[in-house]
Amino acid sequence: MSRRIISLVGYSRVGKDTIAEYLKELASFIRVSYADPLRHTCAAKFGIPVCYFFGQDEEGNPFDRTQVHPVYGISYVEMLQLEGT
């Protein structure tokens, strides 16, 4: 069985995640994001649950990552930018 790697690139909000989810459901592809390891790194570095960097709170509800963290004084997006996204 051969492996297929499909890379989806484009500007923010153009539907890359939508296409990835479609491929995952249609053909059992595995979705891997460039930023996933960075999200985990930020969670460990700042001591914040990783779900916040994925845009969800601890109950799985949507979370706005542009909110400023009360302790660090920067947004969750800015934390990711400091690490390299």
PyMOL commands that set and color helices and strands:
alter all, ss='L'
color gray80, all
select helices_A, chain A and resi 16-27+36-46+50-54+76-83
alter helices_A, ss='H'
color red, helices_A
deselect
rebuild
show_as cartoon
